[in-house]
Amino acid sequence: MKTTIRRMGNSQGILIPKPILAQLGFEHEVEMEIEGDALVIRRPLKKAREGWADASKRLAAAGDDALVMGEFGNGEDAEWSW
């Protein structure tokens, strides 16, 4: 399929037909990168921190959420009331 590059504000872009977006499962975000001489557009593999809340709950339930470094204070902590 051939399409034209169009001016969009101060940028330029292409319009991707809705059926192609639906077929690829693109919704709100995509990842873009250049591979050789091609522009590759993909669904984001995983959102940042996705699943962290559930993983931390599983760690806590398993009793495996102890501090690794232990607690340590800062020199000026004595001046603060907690």
Secondary structure, 3 states (H helix, E strand, C coil): CCCCCEEECCEEECCCCHHHHHHHCCCCCCEEEEECCEEEEECCCCCCCCCHHHHHHHHHHCCCCCCCCCCCCCCCHHHCCC
